[in-house]
């Protein structure tokens, strides 16, 4: 599917019922922070990538399948930041896959979902998980980790849970794929291909560092993160 025009939209699944779960809310807040440091829960100005204006739209319905359906009917949609609650992706990834829309979960376990749930027969893999089977703490060590914690605290008034860094990574990787696609960012297939081709990409705090580490996305939709030394 190809978007017409210069407006692109990234959707973020943020069910209202997660507000009572501080760790989940921190993950969502970190996604907002990665989109732009000025983003808040109530507003987020568009950013510019190449010659495109990229908007972020939060989807707050508690039924995640409804959030996914809202995203796919928008002809400007180019990515869907998926479910924060582990196991919830099963209810949305088949919907986004059917429309070739990249879905990236900051929290889904790397071992699920299987291809049976993902409807591989439509567009192949369009789903990835940014939560590897590793501890988040090494990413938050050192000066880069301190910079991330300070940036989060400055934006939201408190220190985040360690899992928030995976939300930051999820949004960062999606935006990296849009940058990599360049003028081809109007095509959902191009974005998906560029996302799964991310290898040894730097995970920076802000636009210019410091570097928390590097990450690579596999063809199986899992991520390998190497924390920065020191």
N, C-alpha and C positions, 0 to 999 in steps of 0.2 A: 504494500500500500504506500502511496506517495502523497505527502501533504502538499497542498496548493497554497502558495503565498509565503510570507516570511515570519509568520507567527508559529511557534512550536509550544507544546504544553507538556510538562512533566506532571504526572499525578502522584499523589502521596496518600496511601491508605492510613488514616489516623482515626479509627473508630472512637467515638466519644467515650465509650465505656473504659478505654484505656487510661483515662484521666485519674482513675483510682489506683492505678498501678504505677508507682513512681519510676521503676526501672524501665518499663515500656515507654513511659512518657519521655524519659531521658533519651531513649533511642530516637524517637520522633523529633525531639528538639535538636538533637545532633544532626539529623537530616536537614532540618531547616538551616542550621548554622553553616553546613557545608554548601547549601545553595547560595546563600549570601549572609554575611555576618549581621546584617540589619534585620533579618527575618524575625518575626515574632509569631506567637500563636494566632494572632488576629490579622496580621498583614505581612505580605512579602512582595516587594517590588520585582518586576521582571528583570532579567539579566540579558546580556547580549553575547551571543556566540556567533562568530563569523558575521554574516549579515542578517542573522535571525534574532528576533526578540523571543526569549524563552520565559514562559510564565510557569509558576508553580501553583497547583491547585490541590488543596487538601480535601480529602473525602472523609466525612465524619460519621457516615451511617454505620451502625454497629454490625450490620450484616455485610460481611466483606464481599460476598458475591455481588451485592448491589453496587458497591464501590467499583468493582472491576467492570461491571456493565456500564456504569456511568463514564468510565474512562474510554471504553472502546467505541462509544457512539460519537466521540469528539474526533472529527477528522484531522485536528491539529495535534492529537496525542502522539508522542514519540516514545514514552517510557512510563512505567508504572512502578513506583517504589512500594513494594509489597508488604506483606503482613509481618507485624512485630511479634505476635503470639505464635510460638512454635506449633506447627500442625495446622494452622489456619490457612496456609497457602493452597491446600487441596481444594478449597472452595472458590478460589479465584484464578488459579493458573491456567485451567482449561479454557476459561473465558478469554483471557488475554492472548493465549496461544492461538485461538481460532481467528484472531485478527492480526497476527504477526507482531504483537506489541510486546516489547521486552519487559519482563517483570523481574525485579531484583528484590529479594527479601533480605533485610538486615539481620534476621534472627532464625530463619528456618534451619533445622539441622541438616548437615551436609548429606546425610544418608537418605533423605526423603525430599521431595516425593519421587516416585518411580515414573518411568515413561508411560505406564498405563494411565496414570492420573493426568499426565501432561498432554495427551493427545498428540504424540509425536507425528502422527500421520498427516497433520495439517501443515505445519511449517518447521518441523524438527524442534530442537530445543530452543525455547525462548525464555527459559526460567533459570535464574542463578541465585545462589545463596551466598551472602557475604559473611556468614558466621562459620568460621572453620572450627575444627576440633582442636582448639588451642586456647590458652589462657590469654585474656586481653591485657593483663598487667604488664607484660614485657613491652607492649606498644606504648604504655603510658609512663615508662621509666625515662629518666634523664630530662634534659632541657626541653626536648620536643613534647614529651608528655606533659610537662608542666605548662607549656604554652597552650596546649589543647585544653587542659583543665581550666586555665585562666580565661581562655576565650569563651568557654562554655559558661563559666561562672559570671563573666561580665555580661553575657547575653541573657542569662536566665536566673541569675541571682543565687545559685547554689552549685556545689560541685556535683558532677554527674556520676552515675554508676559506671563501672568499668565497661559494661556492655554498650554504652553509648557510642564508643569508638567505632563499632560495627555499623551503626546508623550513619555516622560520618563517612565511613568508607563506602557504603552503598551509594549515597548521593554523589560523592566525589567520583566514583567509577562511572556512573551514568553520565555525568557532565564531561568526563574525560572522553567517553565514547562519542558524545556529540561534537566535541572539539575535533576529535580524530576524523569524524565523518565529513566535517567541513560543509561544503555546498551540498553534499549527499545526505545531510541530516534530515532532509525531507522524506527520505525513504526508510521505513521501519526495518526492512531487511538489511540495509546498509548499517544501521545503528546496531542491530543485533550482531552482525558479523564483526564490527569494530569492537563491540564490547567483549565478545568472547576471544578476541585477538589481543586483549590487553596483557602485556607481559612485562614484568619488572617495572611497573609504573610507580612513580613516587607518590606516597601519601603525605601530602604537605598540610601543615596547619596554616590556613589562609592561602593566598595565591602565590606566596613566595617563600614558604617554609617557616620554621624548620621542618625537617622530615621525620615523620613517625616511623617510616619504614617503606618497603616496597610491596607490591601485590601483583599477582598473576591470576588470571581466570582460566580455568581448564575448559575443555570441550564438554565436560560433564556438568558444568555449571557450578563447580566449587571453586573456592579461592584459597590460594596459598599466600600467607603474609609473612614477610621477613622483617622483624623489628630492626630499626636502625641501631648501629653499634654505639655503645657508650651512653 
